[in-house]
Amino acid sequence: MPKGSAVAEVEAKLKKQYPGNPGAVYGTLNKIGLMHGNKATAKGLKPARRMNKKSAPPKHTAMH
């Protein structure tokens, strides 16, 4: 899979979670729609979304 794609990121996480069980890895990828059989779907080829580890809390203003 292309590096940085959604499939590659989820596949790596699943392989860590289920070592030695490729059926669980690829079955999950097929079920969530990132792959169809052994081919990545358009959804799976999109760049992986990055989540901010820490985001600034919302600024509160005092109302007078």
N, C-alpha and C positions, 0 to 999 in steps of 0.2 A: 504494500500500500504506500501511496505517496507520503513522505514524511511531513508531519504537520496537519494531516487530514484528520477528520473526526474518527474515521475507521482505525487509523494507526494508533491514535491516543487511547481509544476505548479498548482496542485489541491488546495493547500492552498492559493495561490495568487488569483486564480479565485473565491474561496469561499468568500474572502474578497471583491473582486470587485463586485460579484453578490450574495449578501446574500439572501437567500430564493428562489433562482432560480437554482435548481439542473440541470435542462435541459440545461441551458446555460453552466454550469460548465462541465458536462459530454459530452455534444454535442461538445464542443470545444476540449476536450481531445481526443474524437474519431476522429474528423476532422484532428487534427494535427498528429495523428498516435501514440499517447502514450497509447491509450486504444482501444480495439475492443470489443464493447458491454460493459460488466462489468468486463472484464479481461484485465490486463495490458499486453501490447505487449513487445517484447524483447527490443525495443527502449525505452519504458517507464520504464523498470526495470533497465536500466543502471544508474550508479550514476549520480547525477545532476552535471552539469558543474558549476564550481565556477568562477565567474568573479572577477578580482582584482578591488577593489574600486579605488585605486590610483596606477597608474603605473608610474615609473620614466620616465621623458621625455628623448628622445634619446640624447645621448651625441654628441655634435657637436665639431669637431676639426677644428681649423683654418688651412687653406691651405696656405703655403707660396710660 
